Amino acid sequence: MKKTVKVGFISLGCSKNLVDTEVMLKLLADQGYEITADETEADVVVINTCAFIESAKQEAIDNILDVAWLKKHRSLKGIVVTGCLAERYGQDIVKDLPEVDAVVGVGSLHEIGQAVEKAYHKKKFYSCNDKNASPLGGDRLLLTPAYTAYLKIAEGCDNCCTYCAIPAIRGRFRSRPIEDLVKEAKELEALGVKELNIVAQDTSRYGLDLYGEYALAKLVRAITEATNIPWLRLIYCYPDKITEELIEEFRENPRLVKYIDLPIQHINERILKKMNRHGGRDVILDAIRRLREGGPGISIRTTAIVGFPGETEEEFEELCQFIKEAKFEHFGAFPYSAEEGTPAASFPDQIDEQTKSDRYDIIMQTQNAVVERLLADCVGREVTVLVEGYDPAEKMYFGRQSTDAPDIDGKVFFSLPSPGEAANNAQAPRAAQTAPAAQATRAARNAVEIGSFVTVRITEPLDYDLKGVLVEKEPQA
């Protein structure tokens, strides 16, 4: 009997990379490979890598070397490296990391079966086909919890920011047709997905190459009409591409959650021009204003780069002041990383690492003060939460509001009403029981299901998270 080859996977980097991993998993499963979550049991390990910034490259290399130990000391036969590191440094990997048996670029993911076969037999394999001609989409084996999934609507990027290597790694921006995405959304709904996170390198650019116009709003409407998925979420939209149609969708579509990931990278006009960002300070301010006016209660996540070449103390202070004033619900900063092959890497006035680190600490402290005030304002509110799990140490359930994206934003921790509280509520005269108290009594009788929606009353902030008490199970999302 032919031995079934076991394949383990390590997926690094962003959610878009995770989707690629899921596609490769399905391809291998269809070809008869057995997928294992235990790397020590695997015959071949596939490492899907990120190479966006220096720290991501180092993480990828560290993972390769860790897995190489299994090859030397355990039964592992082969290592396959895929993704951005493979695309960017394919020949260097072959030369400098002899432990790696196969290198598969982003344009060759559909050859993963051949790569695993070669690696299993300890033969070398290398494929980096044209990334601009590779198939888009594909069936997947989901790695996310059953209630949530990502929908990658496009590949590549045409923005060419001076600090970014993504266009060189991922190629031109290419949208997937609306009908293909609607079909995939329906399939995900059939699997039990209740939260669909719509992603791309530039989600707001969707459709320009296929339809000659920004078509993200049309896509959201098409998915809304074709499915009953309660939460649709937009991640990574650019300020200069926030159309009035999209604003209207936030205002009129209750299933498009009031959340948007809107990276700005800076606010100073001179720095934005040096970054080759499309749209300056006024465009950013206008996008934020229109989003907040068009979708009251919207939660905005953004990111900024500190220590960009030539950034002065005054320009950095301008950014900090803006963060105070804008009151972003979610914010992340990155010290500038000089990536080889990008224009900014050769700019004069590169800033030393200590200054970049100091500026990162300062701007995150600035945001911490903003978040403290925002979370304090949540106390007393009743919010809908998608339940994600139970923490036995804290004896609390946890989940997320619609205004928190998976993996990157905060959580809501909540407890069931205490037995004494539930008993007192149950014994009180019916007229004396408030609606929330009666609901809490009923809810306490049943376990909370992972992947269900519940109502939680917020009682206190908890660092970047919130703490509360269950009020009701399975409300309308």
N, C-alpha and C positions, 0 to 999 in steps of 0.2 A: 504493500500500500504506500502510495506517495505521501511523504510527510507534508503536513500543512505548515506553511511558513508563517511564523508569527511576526507581525510588524508593530512596533511601538512608535508613537508620535510625540514630539515636543513642538508646540506651537508658540512662537515668540512674537512680540510686537502688537500691532493694532488689531481691531476687530475685522478689518478688511483682510488681513493676513489669516485670521481665524477662518474666514469663509473659504479661502483657498485651501486651508488644511482640511476642512470638511468635504470639499470637492475631491481632494486626493484620497481621503478615507473611503469615500463611496466608490471611486474607481478601483481601488485595491480590493475592497470587499467584493465587488462584482467579478473580479478576476480570481476569486477564490482564496485570497489571503485572509488570515485570521488577525484581527486587530486586538491588541492587548494594551491595557493601561499600565502594565508593570514592565518597565524597561528591562529589568533583570531577567524577564522571561522571553524577551524578544530575540528573534534571529536577526532582524534588521531594525534599526532605528532611523526614522526620518526626522530631521530637525528643520522645521520651517522657520527661517530666520528673518530678523529685521536688521536694517543697516542705515536707518534714518540719521542717527547722530552717533558720536563716538561711543557713548555709553551703551547704546544698543548693539553696536558691532562687538564691543568687548563681551557683552552678555552672550552673544551668539557663539563667540570663540570659546568662552568658558564652558558653555554647554557641550560643544563639540569635544573638548578635552575631557570633560566629565564622562561622556558616553564612551570615549576612546578607552577609558579605564576598564569598562565592561568588556570591551573587545579583547583587551589583554588578559584580564583576570577572570572573566566569566565565559559564557557560551556565545556571546554576540559575534555574529559573522560579518556584518556590514553596516556602514554608516552612509546615509544619503543626506546631503545638504541641499535644501531648496530655498526659494524665496529671495528676499532682497540682497542678502549677503552673497548668495550664489550668483545672482545677476550682476552685481557690482564688482565682485572680486573673484569670479569663477576660476580663472587661470592661476591667480595667486593662491587660491585654496588648494588647487591641484599640486602646486609647487611647494607650498609651505606647510600643508597639513596632510601628510601622507596617510594619516589614519582614516581619512575620508575616501570612500570608495566611489561615490557617485555625486556629481554636481548637476543640479537641475535648475535652470533659470526660470524667471517668471513667465516666459513665453513657451515653456516646455512642460508645464505641470501635468499635461495629459499624457506625458511619457513616464509618469511615476512608476507604473508597473514594470516597464523595462528596466528602469533604474534599480528597483528593488531586486528584480531577478538577477541582474548583474552583480549587485552588491552581495547578495546571498551566496553566490558562487565565487566570491572574492575576485571579481573582475571589475576593471575600471569602466566608468560610464560618464560621459560628459555631453550635456545638451543645453544650449542657450539659443533657442530659435528666436525669430523676430517677435519681439514683445508686442508690436503693433498689429500683428496678424493672428495672434493666438485666440482661440475660442473664448467667448465670454459666458459666464454662468456655468451651469452644470448641476446635476443632482448631487445631494449632500447627505452625509451622516452628521447630524447636529451634535456639537460638543457643548452647546449651551443647555441650561435647564429647559425642561419641556415647555414651560410657559413663555419663554422669550427666545427671539432669534434675530439675526441680522439679515438684511436684504441689501446686497451690494448692487447698486444700480448702474455703476460705470467703473471703468478702469482708467488709470493714467491721469495726467494733469498737464494742462497747457499754460499755467500761470507763470511759471519760470521765476519765482521769487529768488533773489540773488543768494540766499542762504541755503536753499533747498536742493537736495539731490534727487528728489522723487521723480521729476520728469525724465531724468536720465536713466533711472532705475525702472520705472513703470511705463514709460512711453507716453504717447499722445492720449488725450482724453477721448474716451469712446463710451458712448451711452448704450445701454441695452434697450431694446424696444419695449414700449409700454405693455404690449400683449404678453411678452415673455415674463415680465415682472409681475403682472397680475396673475398669471398662471402659477408662478412660484409662490406668491403670497397665498393663494388658495390652497396650495399643497401644504404650506406651513400651518395654515389655519386648521386643516384636517388633522395635523399632528398634535393639535392642542395649543398652539402658540396664541398667547393673549397680548403680547407686546411685540411689535415689529419695529426694529430700529433700522432706519433707512440710512445707508452709509455710502460714501465714495470719497475720493481724494478732494473733490469739490462738488458736493451734493447739489448746491444751488445752480451749477452749470448744466445740470442734467437736461438733455434733449437738444441743446444748441446744435450739435453736430448732426443729429438725425432729422430734426424738425425745423431747424432754422430759427428757433426761439427757445427761451428758457421754459421748460415744460414740467418743472417739479410740481407745481400746483395741480396740473392736469393728472400727473401720475398719482398724487395723493388722492385726488377725487376718484380716479379709476379704481384704486385699491379699496377705498371706502365703499364704493358702490358694489364691488364684486365680493367683498368679505364682510364678516361681522367682527373682525379683530378689534378689541376695545381700545387699545392704545397704539397709535402710530407716532413715531418719534423721528425728528430730523437731526442728524448729526453731521457737522462740518459744512456749514453754509458760509459763503463769503459775503461781507457787508455790501459790496457793490452789485450783488445779484439778487437782492431781496426785492422781488417784484410786488406790485400791488395785488396781483392775483394770489400770491402766497400769503400776504397780509390778510386778505379776505378769507382764505382758507383757515387761518388761525382763528379768525373772528366767527366764522359760520360753521365750521366742522368740529363738533364736540369730541370726535375720536382722534383728531390731531391734537396731541397733548400740548399744553402750553409750555413748551420747552424748545429751545434751539441752541445748538452749539455754533457759535459765531466767532471764530478766531480773528482777533484784530492785530496781534503781534506788536503793535506800538500805537502811540497816539500823536507823537511829534511828526509834523509834516516832513521835515528834512529826512528823518530816519525812515519814514514810510517810503519816500522816494528812493532812498538808497537800497531799501529792501525790494524795490520794484513791486510794491503792493498796488493792486488795482483799486484806486480810490483813496483819497487822503483823509485827514481828520474830519472834514465836513461830511464826507460820505459815511463814515463810521457813526458820527453823531446822529445823522439823519436816519440811518438804519435802525439804531437803537430806539430813537424817538418813535418811529413808525411802528416798530414791533410792540413797544409798550402801550401805545395808544390803540393799536389795532387788536391786540390780544391781552386785555387787562389780566394781570396776574401771571403773565408769562415769566418763566425762569430762563435767564440767559447765562450760558456758560461761555467763557472766552479764555484765550491764552495770550501771553505776551513773551517776547524775548528780551532779556536784559543783557547788557554788555555787548550789544552789536557794535562792530567796528566804528569808532569815532563817536559813539554815544557820550555826550558830555554829562556832567553832574546835573546841569540845569535841565537837559532833555530827560534824564532819568527821573528827576523830581517832577517834571510835567506829567510823566506816566503815572507816578505814584499818586499825584493829586487827582488825576482822572479816575484812578481806581477807587479813591475815596468817594468821589462825586457820583460815579456811574452806579455804584452799589450792585455789582454783578452778584447774582446768587451763587455762581460757581466760577472759580478762577484758578488757572494754573500758570506758572511761569517756568521758563527754561533759560538757564545761562546759555549764551550763544556758543555754538559749537562750529568751529571752522572746518567745513567738510570739503575734502579735496575734490577738485573739479568744478566747484561752484564759484561764481564771480566774487562773492564776499570773502572767500578765503584768501584772496590776494589784495583785498582792500588795505590801504594804509591805516595806521592808528588802531591796530588790534589791541584789545583790552586784556590786561593780565587776568589770570584765573582767580586770584584773590579778590580783585575788585568785582568780577562777575559774581563770585560767590556771595560777597557782601551785599551786592545789589539784590540778588535773589532773596536773601534773608530779609532784607528791608521790605521788599514789595510783598512778600508773603505775610509778614507781620502786619502790614497795612491792610491786606485782605482779611486777615484773621479778625481784626477789629470790626470790619464791615459785616462779616458772617455772624459774629457774636450778637450784633444788634438785630440782624435779620432773623436769626433763629429765636431770639428772645421774643420777637413779635409773633411767633407761631404758637406760643403757649396759650392754651384754651381753645384752639381751633380743632375742629373735627375734619380729618382728612382721609381720603381713600388710599389704601396701601395694598400693593401686590405682595403677598406673603412669599418669602424666599426661604425661610428656614427657622430652626429653633436652636437657641444657644443654651445647652444644658448647664453650663457654668453660671450663666446669669439668670437662668430659668425664665427666659423671655423669648418670644418670637421676634423675628425681624423681617423687614421688607422695605419697599421703596414707594414713595409717592410718584405720581406721574411727572413731577418736576425734578426727579432724580434719575439719571441714566445709569444702566448697569455698569458695574466695575469702576466707574470713575467718580461717582457722586456719593452723597451721604445716604444713610439708612434711617429707618424708623424702628426702634426697638419698643416692643409693647408687651404688656402682661395681661393675663385674664383678670377680671374682677376678683377680688379676694372672696373666699367662701363666706366669710362673715358678712361682707357687703352684699353678696348675692342673696344670702338667706334673709337678711333684713329687708332687702328690696322685695323679695318674694312674699314675705309675711305682711307687708304694709298694705293698707286698703288700696284697692285699685285706683281710686281717684288721687291718692297721695303719691303714687308712683309717677315720676316724670317719664317721658318717653325714652330718654337715653338710659335711665336706670332699668326700665323694664326690658329694653333691648339688651343691656349688659347681662341681665339675669338669664335670658334665653340663650345668649351666646356662650355663657360660661358652661352650659350643659354639654356642649359638643366640642370636639377637638377642632383646631384650626387646620385647614388643609393647605399644604404647600401649593402655590400657584393659584390660590383663590384671592378674591378681593375682599377686604374688610374695611370697616370704619374705625379709626383710632382717634381718641381725644389726646392731644399733645399736652403733657404735663411739665416738661422741662427740656432745655437744650442739653446736649451731651457731646461736647467738642464740636465736630462737624456733623454730628448726627442729632436725632431727636428721640425722646423717650415719651411713652404714652400708655394708655390703657384701652383695651378693646371695647368698642361700643356695639358694633354690629357686624355680622358676617354677611358676605356676598351682597353688598349693595350694588346698585347700578354703577358701572364704571364710568 
